[in-house]
Amino acid sequence: VTTRSMASAAGGGGLGPKKKALLKALAVLLGALLVTSGCGLFVLMDYEEKQYRITNSDFGRFWLAINKGNPVLQPLTFNFAIIGLFMIYQQFYPRSRPAAERKTK
């Protein structure tokens, strides 16, 4: 018996309507964060050449100014959004794993 199966058995095993709505709203916010940080990653990749319009836009200058002061922001937002979306996906579509066999000596 795993911790997840014990928690799902204690909690009723399903997602309530309020939890589903909150997870969907969080998924929308994380999706917007992923798109924004993806565009920011594109700006950072084109930093030296500046051949794309997004790098010379207001967003590009703003993103470069933010990342100059805090270089951890780009990987943090991008990875947080991907991991968060994966965790929400797992809530809606859990993986079923076969039961582990017990080895006795």
N, C-alpha and C positions, 0 to 999 in steps of 0.2 A: 504494500500500500504506500503510495507516494504522498507527499505533502499536498500536491495539487489535487489528487483525487479525494483526499480527506477534506480539503477546503471546498471542493465542488459538492461533495456529499452534504457537508454542513450547511452550505449556502443555498441548497436547492438545485444546484447544477446548471441553472440557466441565467441569462442576463435579463434583468428587469427592464421595463421600458424607460425608466429614468436613466439607468446606467447606459443603455444603448444610445440614448439621445446625447448624453455627455460624451461618450466615446466618439460618436459621429462628429460632434462639434469640435472635439479635440483633433480628430483626423483632418478636418478641414483646415484648422489653424496650422497643424504640422505640415500639411500639404502646401499651404501658402509659404511657410517658412522654408520648406525644401525648394520651392521654385525661386524664392528670393535669394537663398544662399547659393543655389545653382547658378543664377545670373551673376551673383557676386564672385563665384569661382571663375566664371567666364571672364569677368572683368580683371581678376587677378592674373589669369593666364595671359591676357593681352596687355599687360601693364607696360611693357617696354615698347612694343611695336605700335600700339594704339591704332590699329587698322580697322577696328569695328566701331560702329556708331555707339554701341552701349557703353564702351569705355569712355568716350568723350561726352556722354550725357550727364545730366544732373545726378542720376543714380550712381553712375560710375565714379564720379568725383566724390560723392558722399561715401560710397563704399570704400574707396581708397583712403579717404580721410579717417574713417572709423578703424580700418585695419592697420593704419599706420600707428595709431595709439594702442590698439589691442590686437596683436596678430593671432591670438588664440580664438578670436570670434568666428572666423570663417570655418575652421574644422569643427568647432564646437556646435555651431548651428546646423551645419550640414549633417554631421554624424548623429546629433540629437534627433533631428527630424527623421532620418532613416530608421534609427533604432526605435523611436516612438511609434512610427507608422507600422513597423513590423510587429511590435508588441500589441498594438490595437488590432491588427489583422489576426494575430493569434487568439485574441479574445473572441472574435467572431467565427473563426475557422480553426478550432483547436486540432492539433495533430493527434491522431490515435496511435498509440504505441502498443505493441504486443507486450503482454506481461512477461517480466523477466523470470527466467527459470531459476529456481533455488538449487544451489549446489550443496549437497550434504556429504560429509566424509564418513 
